[in-house]
């Protein structure tokens, strides 16, 4: 199962990047991370729309069937086993890759939400976007461990 994370903003050297890299290195094949950024000063609505354009352009839909998971505070919350099962279902349905879209501080534009095959929430709390990358990488590693019957995940 291939994973791609497409995120608004650039991660900088520091503990968030180190934690992301720690878990991303365990995922096989390697997670592809694509970062997009809009630097112009735009209104919140304009920025959300522009970031949506950048995120969707980075999907490169010409590369075959992929599932798109949008991280959104209003999304569905899943336990680790249910998350792993959902990823497996995407693969069983023919997705060659699962792309995870992480928006900017103002959230996702409507175009991104409309493209989602799954809207996923990491819980009711608000998390820094750079931490979300690390948390997601850990859950992708955990999902692979669950699906492989590896003891990393314990109930």
Buried (B, 14 or more C-beta within 10 A) or exposed (E): BBBBBBBBBEBEEEEBBEBBBEBBEBBEEEBEBBBBEBEEEBEEEBBBBBBBBBBBEBBBEEEEEBBBBBBBBEBEEBEBBEBBBBBBEBBEEEBEBBBBBBBBEBBBBEBBBEBBBBBBBBEEEEBEBBBBBBBBBBBBBBBBBBBEEEEEBEE
